[in-house]
Amino acid sequence: MPETLPASWYCDPAIHRREREAIFARQWWLLGPEADCRDAGGYRADSVCGWPVFVRRGEDGALYGFHNVCRHRAAELLGQGSGWCSALRCPYHGWTYAADGRLESLANFGEDPDLDPRDYGLFPIRVEVWRGLIFVCLDAQGPDLLSWLGRIPQLCEGFPTAPELEYEGEFCVEGDADWKAYCDNTVEAYHLPFVHPRLSKAVSASQLEIVSYDEGRTVVFQVAHQGSDGALRGGQGLWVYRFPGLQLVVGDRAFKAERVESTGPGTLRSLNWMWYGDVSPEDRKASSEWARQIVGEDLAICESAQRNLTAGIYRSGRLSLDRETHVARFQQWVRDALEGIP
C-alpha cells in the first residue's frame, strides 16, 4: 500500500493553484436545489471553489448559467443566495444583460464606435439538472452530467428523488481543513466508531459494504440502518462520494446532498441540503441537527489532522491494506490530475 500524499500538499498555495486548474475547473459541482429556480427570473448565486457563478431561469423556461461578473468593471451582478429578479442589471453602473447573457444596454455609457455589444456578453457556464439538483461545470469540453455521475444514477434507482420528498432546509459549515483531508475521511469507515459513536450504533456493521465504481471516482457505502436513530433514515441506504466534491446520503425516507469545496489551501466549505418523506416534524428537526453534528464531527477531526499537516513534523504516513484502499485510490486521482501541471 503506498504512502499518503505528502503533508505539504494539504497546505501549499502552489498545490491549491494547480488543483483549481486541473481538478476544480474541470468537474461538475452541485449548486443547489432546482426549486430555487422554479419560476422565470428565479436564480441561485454562489461561489464555487472561488469562482462566483449563478444560474437563472429564463422566460423560455430554460436554465442559464454564467460567471457572476459584469463585463464592464467586474462587479457581481447578483448577491449570493437564492432569489428573483426581473432583469440582469449590474448594480455598479447599470449594464443590463438578456437571460441568455447577451449585453442589451450600456446605461449612459456614451458613444464608443469600437465597442461591439456582441463581444461583451456574460461568460457562460454549463448547467444540468439531476433528481431535482442543479449542477454547474466551468469546462466547456468535459462530459455531460450523466456521464460524469457514472454509476450513481443507477445505484439511486428505487430511492425517492428530492422533488418527491419535502424540503427541510440547508446549512453551511466552514473550517480550517484542506478539502483532501475531508475527502480522505469520507471514503473510509475506519474512523466511524471513534469519531461517530452514535452513527456507528445506527448502522449494522455486519451489513456495511464499501464499493468503488468508475475507476475509483465513486465510492459507495451500502448501509442497513438499525435502532431508533436508524429509523430516521429508513431501512437500506447509500452514502455516496463522487470525486472531487459531491456527497449524497440516500435513503427510503431521507435524502441529503452535500458540496465539499476548497476555499483555499487548508480551508474548506461544506454546503448541505436535506429532504424528508414520511417523518414527523420533530424527527425531521432531530435528524437535521444530527446531520449537522456528523459534519461537525468530521470537520473537527480533520482540523486536528490539518494542524499537524501544517506544523512541519509529520511528512507522510501509511495506509491500511484492509481499511483504506479507497483513500489510496482517491489520493492517486489527485496525483494523476496534477501530473504535468506546473
LINDASUL-V752360 format. One record per pair of residues at least 6 apart in sequence whose ideal C-beta (glycine too) atoms are under 8 Angstrom apart, sorted by the first residue. I is the first residue (numbers start at 1). J is the second residue. Records with the same first field share a line. If there is no record, write none. Layout:
BEGIN
I->J  J
END
This chain:
BEGIN
1->318  319  320  321  324  325  328
2->319  328  331  332
3->316  317  318  319
4->184  316  317  318  319  327  331
5->180  316  331  334  335
6->315  316
7->308  309  310  312  314  315  316
8->15
9->15  180  334
10->178  180  181  265  266  306  309  310
11->178  265  266  306  309  310
12->265
13->265
15->265  338
16->262  264  265
18->338  341  342
19->262  334  337  338
20->49  50  262
21->341
22->337  338  341
23->244  334  337  338
24->48  49  50  244  261  262
25->49  51  138  139
26->137  138  139  142
27->137  139  142  148  243  244  245
28->128  135  136  137  142  145  148  149  246
29->48  49  135  136  137  245  246  259  261
30->133  134  135  245  246  257  258  259  271
31->44  46  48  53  55  134  135  136  259
32->44  46  82  133  134  170  271  273
33->132  133  134  162  167  273
34->129  132  133  134  162  163
35->132  163  167
36->42  43  44  82  134
37->43  44  55  56  57  63  82  134
38->57
39->57  84
40->57  58  59  61
41->56  57  59  84  85  86
42->56  57  82  83  84
43->54  55  56  57  78  82  83  84  85
44->54  55  81  82  134
45->52  53  54  68  76  78  79  80  81  82
46->52  53  54  80  81  271
47->53  80
48->136  138  259  261
49->261  262  263
50->262  263  264
51->67  138
52->67  68  69  76  80
53->65  66  67  68  125  136  138
54->65  66  68  77  78
55->63  64  65  127  134  136
56->63  64  65  78  85  88  99
57->63  64
58->64  99  100
59->99
60->99
63->127  129  134
64->99  100  101  124  127
65->124  125  126  127  136
66->101  122  123  124  125
67->122  123  124  125
68->76  77  78
69->75  76  77  122  123
70->76  77  90  92  93  95
71->95  103  120  121  122  123
72->90  92  93  95  106  120
73->92  93
75->90  91  92  93
77->88  89  90  91  97  122
78->85  88
87->96
88->96  97  98  99  122
89->95  96  97
90->96
93->107  109
94->105  107  108
95->103  105  106  107  109
96->103  104  105  107
97->103  104  121  122
98->104
101->121  122  123  124
102->117  118  121
103->117  118  120  121  122
104->117
106->115  117
125->136  137  138
126->136  137  138  139  140  142
127->134  135  136
128->134  135  137  144  145  146
129->135
130->145  146  149  153
131->153  156  161  162  163
132->161  162  163
133->162  257  273
135->145
137->145  148
142->148
146->153
149->242
150->213  214  217  218  242
151->213  214  218  220
152->218  240  242  248
155->213  220  238  240
156->238  240  248  250
159->237  238  250  251  252  255
160->252  255  277
161->255
162->255  257  273  275
164->277
165->254  255  275  276  277
166->275  276  277
167->273  274  275
168->274  275  276  284  288
169->273  274  288
170->271  272  273  274
171->271  272  288  292
172->269  270  271  272
173->269  270  272  292  295  296  299
174->263  267  268  269  270
175->267  268  270  299  302  303
176->266  267  303  306  307
177->266  267  268  299  302  303  305  306
178->262  265  266  267  268  306  309
179->244  245  260  261  262  268
180->330  331  334
181->302  305  306  309
182->260  268  270  298  299  302
183->241  243  244  245  260  330
184->327  330  331
185->191  298  301  302
186->219  241  247  260  298
187->210  219  241  326  327  329  330
188->210  323  324  326  327
189->208  210  221  323
190->320  323  324
191->301
192->199  200  203
193->200
195->297  298  301
196->294  297  298
198->229  290  293
199->229  294
201->226  227  229
202->225  226  227  229  230  233
203->223  224  225  226  230
204->223  224  225  226
207->222  223  224
208->221  222  223  224
209->221  222
210->219  220  221  222  326
211->219  220  222
212->218  219  220  326  329
213->219  220
216->243  326  329  330  332  333
217->242  243  333
218->240  241  242  243
219->240  241  326  330
220->238  239  240  241
221->238  239  240
222->236  238
223->236  237  238  239
224->235  236  237
225->231  232  233  234  235  236  237  251
229->290
232->253  254  279  283  286  287  290
233->249  251  252  253  254  287
234->251  252  253  254  277
235->251  252
236->251  252
237->249  250  251  252
238->248  249  250  251
239->247  248  249  250
240->246  247  248  249  250
241->247
242->248
243->330  333
244->333
245->259  260  261
246->257  258  259  260
247->257  258  259  260
248->255  256  257  258
249->255  256  258  291
252->277
253->276  277  278  279
254->274  275  276  277  279  287
255->274  275  276
256->272  273  274  275  291
257->272  273
258->270  271  272  273  295
259->269  270  271
260->268  269  270
261->268  269  271
262->268
263->269
266->306  309  310
270->295  299
272->291  292  295
274->287  288  291
276->283  284  287
279->287
308->314
319->325  327  328
END
